[in-house]
């Protein structure tokens, strides 16, 4: 007997699929800002996702964490686009 996937599981599966199908990444950093632009192919279509991160005082600048956070936001941007097209 199969069970239906929860919304959370569907989002996690989609995010994993996007990460596996990233075809391009561009990163831009100038303290305190980070921007990541990804290109991903999902279901035969190409999507572009953009993610931003910015350090806030009193936090210390961490370039690696900024890239990680901005990339996660770019992947989420692609997911929103994909899910918007599934309505």
C-alpha positions, 0 to 999 in steps of 0.5 A: 500500500502506497501513501501520499507524499506530504507537502514537505516531502514533495518540496524536499524531493523537488529541491533535491532534483533541482540541486542534481540538475544545476547546469550553471552557477554565478556568484557575486560577493562584495561585503556585506552582500552575496548573490548567487544565480543558478541555472537548472533543468527541471522536467525538460525546462530551464529555470534561473534562480536568484538568491541574496544574502547580507550580513547584519551587524553585529554578525561577523562576515562569513563569505562561505556561509553567505554563499551557502545561504544565497545558493539555498535561496536560489534553489528555492526560487527555482522551486517556486517557479516550477511549482507555479507552473504546476497549477 
